[in-house]
Amino acid sequence: MIGTEIAAKLARMSQADREEAMKLLNVLNKRRAQRKIMTMYPDEGEFRRALYPKHIEFMDSTAHYREVCFMAANRVGKTVAGASMTTYHLTGRYPPWWKGARFSEPVNWWAAGDTAKTTRDIVQHELLGPPGEYGTGMIPGEDIIRTTPKSGVPDAVDMVYVQHRTAKGEKDGISKIGLKSYDQGRLAFQGTAQHGIWLDEECPMDVYLECLIRTMTTKGLIYLTFTPLKGLTDVALMFLPNGTIPSSS
């Protein structure tokens, strides 16, 4: 979209200058679209951080706990919070206000949802953007090195290779995030050690325990984002002492 003032200036330019200006505007708009993470939780404005205290508390808590959970109602931004935190760790692009856990080197990560299709439509979409527009999700387009496809599921991604940067913004290696689903079963969560695992929607207990093992040697993170639609399950009760919501006082 071009504002009225910019359109007026373009109209006064020569054809050649106008074409060059339009090319620059397209590059600028693409860059903005592929840097969504830089717009999240700003200091001021309509979406300022102060309006999302639970999101920030969820992220801050990782400085003190290896296992954290954002359990809340539908449509309150749980997945957005999970995708934002995952992106900070994968890229090393921690915002100035960040108080949560930090990783100073490239990381190995997993993210998972209920099924391969819901992982594609929710988790993958939030991290990458829609098919054909990868880079418009939370992970900046310039930091997506490559993706590998998941067999058997159209447009689904199996692995994403992400540029990691130092605190000074210098490239220092490649992070990797694998996309999984609970319907693959516990065995799919065996294997290599992970620095962190994001579980979007409630997972079965055997999958959760397997994820704990994967993060044991790295002293890594496990964080869940879900609405407790299944009631007081064993997983939900781990974060609800005595089956009740802890007092904030």
C-alpha positions, 0 to 999 in steps of 0.5 A: 500500500502507498500512502497519499503523500508518497503517491503524490511525490511519485506522480511528480517524478519522471517515468524512470525515477518513478520506476526506480522509486517503486522498486525501492518501495517494493524492497522496503515493503518486502523487508518489513513483511519479513521482519515481523519479529521486530514488531512484536511487543513494542514499548509503545503503541496499540500493541505495546508490551504493557497490554500483554503481561501474561505473555511477558510473564510466560517468557520471563519465567524461563529464566528461572524454570526449565518447564513452563506453560501458557495455559489459557483460553482460546484466541488470546495469543498463546501460539504467538507467544510460543512462536515469538520465544522460539524465534528469539532462541533460534536467531539470537535476536533477543529484544532489549526488554528480554529477561528470559533464558538466553542461548549464546550459540546456535541451538537445536529445537523442536516444535510440535502440534497435535497432527502433521496437518495442524502443525503445518497450519498453526505452528509452521504458519506462525513461524514461517508464514504461508507456503510460497511466502516463507519469511513472513512469519516470526522467523525473519526471511533473511534468517531462513537458510533453507527448509526441507519438506515433510513426506506425505503432507503437502506443503508441510516442512520437516526441518528449518535451518535458521541463521543464528547471530551474536548479541552484536548481530554477527553471524555465528552458526546455524540453528535447526528446528524440527517440526513434529506432531503427537500423532507420530507417537512417542518413538518419534520424539526419541533421538538427539538432545535438544536445547528446547522444545515448544509443544503447542496444544496439550501433548500426551504424557509419554511424549512429554516425558520423552521431551524431558529426556531430550533436554536433560543433558542440555538443561534446555527448555520445554514450554507448552501453549494450550487451552485445557480442553481435555480437563484436568489431565496429568499434563495439565495438573503438573502446572496446576497445584491441587488442580487449581490455578495458583494465586498471583498474590 
